[in-house]
């Protein structure tokens, strides 16, 4: 583990059980990120909130996890802005955004 984003995924249309088990309001899509070093999840959450109309559902500076929700386009925009910033400004290794 170094400076990297190891997961950037959009769940475009989760089933109701996913929303319920995560305690997230049904807003259309969920974005999930995994980052190291773990504290950078805070930076990613800030970028997500500033770049699109998303609601931060979970951010954990101890595991490098971030989850947010919103309409599909907003979640994809937030994830792409995070990936771009981390790659171009912070020189992180990143993965491609995936979608299910």
FENRAMO-V910994 format. One line per field, one symbol per residue. ss: DSSP state (h for helix, s for strand, l for the rest). phi: phi as a letter, one per 30 degrees, with the letter a starting at -180 (. if undefined). A space follows every 50 residues. Layout:
ss=???
phi=???
//
This chain:
ss=lllssssssssllllhhhhhhhllllllsssssssslllhhhhhhhhhhh hlllssssssllllsssssslhhhhhhhhhhhhhhhhhllllsllllssl
phi=.bdaccabbccdbddeddeddcicddbjabcbbbbbdedddddddddedd cadbcdcabbdcbicbbbbldeddddddddddedddddcchddbcddcbb
//
